[in-house]
């Protein structure tokens, strides 16, 4: 029977008791029981008395190993914590990759749906305009047909008269003279000269003049403009946005969304997608029967994780009470005579004024003054499931300016 060679791991232990063999000193063949702290190496008791290690600090191997293991343990915990952080971030990145794909597919679907509406509008508008053109064609063709029929009758009558006269001119003199008076009466045609019909052609200018502009102008009836578009990447997990990103509602269902740096994780807030660092801006928010909401503006640099105490200015409503917050001042409770259904937010960045009013009652509810120094974004917060918050579409108009 062929002998089996022992593996390196097997050579390190006794084949009977399986106790690990102890390493020995290469110089003295003694067991390595000490550790030279100066030279950082294991030594035997003979080495300790040698010239090389004389007067060196030495400790038993097991004590040194235990001490250094404890020291190494202190390095292990931060590394384990660092590994946990990396795993958590990687998990978020993996989730983000899936979210990117899902969000892209959903956004593509919404884009197609919106364009289908526009295509449907254009198809219907095309059909209507072609129908109007066909109606005009049929009407004017009918007028011309009637005119042609009338002209044909007159031409036929005149042709008959001409043939009769030509026959009289060929008649005998006596017969001609006898019928002369009658012949003269027939020659005295009382028909007016025929006239061409005015406006008989297709009014191409009416159908084609500024066609695309007029269709686009009519499209204003179905196309809505929102002064604020909400940014879903900033929305708290407890908020759900509508497909057109103008409505936000509170939900108990925890959404599977990436914990990206832009997203709020403490307050149920969402930012607008466009910020302002100059000029005047206004938007209306329909609050309806929502009992817990806040509206205002927020600086872009505000932290999104944890509590936020600075960098935002707001007007709020909670269980019948209204108030305003303007750091570093504390929250102030305000008296509001009539519960508003809509809140108008007006920002004058240059003058440092943020006003809140009831557009239905035409009353100012509160004005915050502050010298803004950076770009601010509209923000909405909702903690009530009774009624969503909705950005009210702005009224639009088409203005033609002649140069």
N, C-alpha and C positions, 0 to 999 in steps of 0.2 A: 504494500500500500504506500502510495506517495505521501511524503510528509508535507504538512501545510506550514508555510512560513508565517511567522508571527507578524502582526501589523505593528507600526510604531507605537500606537496607543497601548497595545498589549504588552510591549516591552517595558513600559513604564511601571507596571504593577506585577506583583508576585502572582504566579499562576495558581497558588493555593489559597492564600488569604486575601488576594486582590488589594492589598494595601499599597498605596502609592509609594514608590521608592524615593528616598531622599537623595537630592543631588549632593555631590561631594566636591571638595576643593580640588582643583586641577594640580595644585602644587603639593599639597600634603595628604590628599586622599582622605581628609577628615570631613565629617558632615558639616554643612554650612548652617551654622546655628546663630550667627551674628550678622548684623548689617552695619557697615561703616557709613556713618552719616556724612563724613567729610568727602569720601570718594564715591558715595552713592552706589555701593555694591555689596553683595553678600560675601561674608568671609567665614573662615573657621576659627577655632580658638587659638590655633597655632599662628594664623595670620595676624591675630590681634596683638601678639607679643613680638611680631617681626618688626624690622626697621621701617618697613613701608607703612604700617598702620599704627606704629607706636605713638602714643599720645593722641590718637584720633578718638572721636566720640563714637561709641558703638552701642548698639541696642540689640536685644534678642530679635531674631527674625520675626517671630509671631507678633511681638509688640509693634515693631515697625510696620509690618503688613497691616495690622489692625488700624494703626494710626493713619496710614496713607489711604486705606479703604474708606475710613471715615471722612478724610479730607476729600477724596474723590467723590464721595456721596454728596458732598455739598455742591459739586459741579454737576452732578447727575440731575438733581431736581430742576435747576434752570433749563437744562437741555430738554428734559421731559416737558416742561412747560412750553418751551419754544417749539417742540415738536407738536404739542397740542394746538398751538396757535397756527402753525403751518397746515396741520390737518384741517383745522376749522376754515382757514382761508381757502384751502384747496377745495373743500366741500362747497364753499360759497361759489368758487369759480366754476366748479362742475355744474352747480345749480344754475349759474348765470349762463353757461353755454346752452343748457336746455331752454332757459327762459328766452334767450336771444332768438333761438329757432322758433319757439312757440309764438313769441311776440311778433316776429317778422311775418309768420304765416297769418296771424290774426290781423295785423295791420294791412297786409296785402288783401285780405278778404274785405276789410272795411273800405279800402281804396276802390276795389272793384265794385262793391255795393254802391258807393257814392257815384262812381262814374256810370253805373247802370242807370241810376236815377237821372243823371244828366243826359245820357244817351236816349233814355225814354222820353225825356222832355223835348230833346231836339228832334227825335223821330215824330212825335206828335205835332210839334210846331211845323216841321217840314210838311206833314200831311195836311195840316190846316192851310198853310200858305199855298200849297199846290192845288188844294180844293178851291180856294178863292180864285186862283189863276184859271182853273178849268171852268169855273162858273162865269168868269168874265169872258173867256173864250167862247163859251156856249151862247151867252147873251149877245155878244157883239156879232157872232156868226149868224145868229137868228135875225138880228136887225139887218144885216147885209143881205141875207136870203130874201127877206121881205122886200127890201129895196130892189133887188134884182128882179123879183117877180113883178113888182110894179112897173119897172122899166121895160120888162119884156112885154107886158100888156100894152104899154104906150107905143113901143116900137112896132108891135103887131098892128095896132090901129093906124099908125102913120104909114106903115108899109101898104096897108089896104087902100088908104086914101091916095097914095102916090100911084099905085097900079090903076086905080079908077081914073085918075087924071090922065095918065099916059094912054089909056084906052080912048078917052074922049078926044085927046089930041089926034088920034088916028081915025076918028069918026068922020062921016060925010059932013060937008059944010052945013047943010040945012039941019041935020040932027044935032051938030055941035052948037049951032046958034040957038036952037030950041032949048037945049039943056044948060046954056051958058050961065044963067043966073044961079041955078042949083050947083053948077060946078064951082062957081066963085065962092058960094057960101061954104062949100066943103074945104076950100083952100085956106079959109080964114081960121087957122088953128089957134085955139085959145089956151092950149097947154103951155105952162111956164117952162122955161128951160130947166132941165134936170140939174140938181145940185148934189155934189158929193156930201156924204154924211160926216159931220164934224165929230171928232172923238171916236172914230170907228176902229182905230188901231189899239192893240194891247198896250196898256199903260205900264211899260216895262220899268219905268223909273219908280212907280209906286211899289212894285214888287221887289226890285233889286236895290233901290236906293238905301244905303246904310243898312243893308239887310243884317249883317252880322252884329252891328251895334244895336239894332232894334231888338234882335233876338236876345242878345246879352242883357239889354235893359229890361226886357220882360222876364228874364231869368232871375232878376232880383226878387221876384215873388216867391221862388222856391229855394233860393240860396240864402242862407242865414250867415251873418257875420257876428262872431263872438269877440268882444273886446279883450277877453282873457281866455286863453286855452290852458287847461291844467296839465301839469307835468306828472305823468303816472310814475316816473322813476323816483319821485320824491314822496309819494303817498304812503302813509302809514298802512301797515298790514290790515288794520281794521276799517279801512276805507275802500270803497269800490267806485270806480269812475265809469261814466257812460262811454259808449263807443266814440262819440264826438268830443269827449274830454271837456264837457261843460257842466256835467252834473256829478255830484259826489254824495254818496250815502254811506251811513255807518252800518257795519255788519258784525255779527258774532262769529262768523266763519273765518277761521284763520287761513289766509291765502298762502299758497306756496310760491313766494317771491324771493328773489335774492336780497340779502342784507347788504345792498350796495351803499357806498359812502353817502350818496345823496338822499337816501331814504330816512325819514323820521322813524325812530323806534320807541319814543317815549310818549309824545303827544300825537293825537289823531289829527294831523295837519297834512296839507298838500299845498305846494307852491304853484304859481302860474309859470308858464314856460318862458315868458318874456319879461325881462326886468327893465327898469327905467332909471336913468341917471340925469335926466333933465326934462323940462317941459311939464305940461299938465296932462293928466290922464284920468279917466272916469270909467267906472263899470258898476252895473247894478247886479245885486245878488238876491234871488228870491229865496227867502227863508221859510215861508209858509208857516206850518205848525211846529217847526223844529224848536225844541225847548232848551237846547244846549249847543250853542255855536259861537264861533269867534271869527272875525274878519279883520283884515288889515294888510300891512306890508311888512316885509322882512328883508334884512340885508343878506346878500349872497353868502357872506362869510360866516353866518351863524352856524354853530355846530348842529348836526342832525341827530346825534346820539346823546341820549340822556336829557336831563332837564335843561331848559333854555330860559334864561332870565334877562338877557340883553339882546339888542339888535333887532327888536321887532316892536311894532306899535299896533294896538288892536282895539276893537270895539266888540263887546261880548254880551251874550244873553244866557242866563241860567235860571230856570224855574221862575220866570216872571220878573227877575231882576236884570237890570242892564248896567254895564260899567265900561270903563276904558282903562287901558294899561299903557303907560309911557315911561319906560325906564329912564333914570334910576328911581323915579317916583313909584310909590305903591299903587295898587289898583284902587280906582275911585268908583264909587257907585253913583249912577246917574238916575235922574227922574225922567221917565218917558211916559207922556200922557196917554198915548194910544199905541197899542201893539202894532208895529209895522210888519207888513207882509214882504216888503222889499227894502233893502238897504242900498243906498247909493254911496259908493266910496269914491272920493275925489282927492287926487294927489297933485299938489303943486310942489314939485321937487325943488325948483329954484327958490321959491319963497319959504319952503320948509313948512308947509301946511298939509295936514291930512284930515279931511272932513268926512263925517258920516251923516247922512240925511235920509228922510223918508220921502221918496219922490212922489208917492201917491198923495201925501198930505202937504208936500212942499215945505217941510220943516227941517231945520238943522238939528241934529241930535247931539253932536259933539264935534269939536275940532281939536286936534293935537298939533302943537307946534314943535318943530325940531329941525335943527340944521343938519340935513342929510349930507353925508360925505362920500357915500358909495352907492352902487346900484342896488335898488330895492325891488323885490318881487311881490306881486299880490299873493296873499295866502288865505286859505279857508280852513277852518277846523270844525269838525262835527262829532258829537258824542251821542246823538239822538237818532233812533231808528224810525221815529214817527214820520219824518218828512225829510227828503234830501235837500241839499243846497244846490241851486241852479244859477249859473251865469246867464243873465237875461240877454238875448241877442240885441245888438244895437241897430237902430234905424239907419238905413243906408239910402243914399240918393246918387243919381248920376248927373254930373254937371259938365256941360260942354263949354269950354272956354275958347273964344275966338281970338286968335292972335292978331 
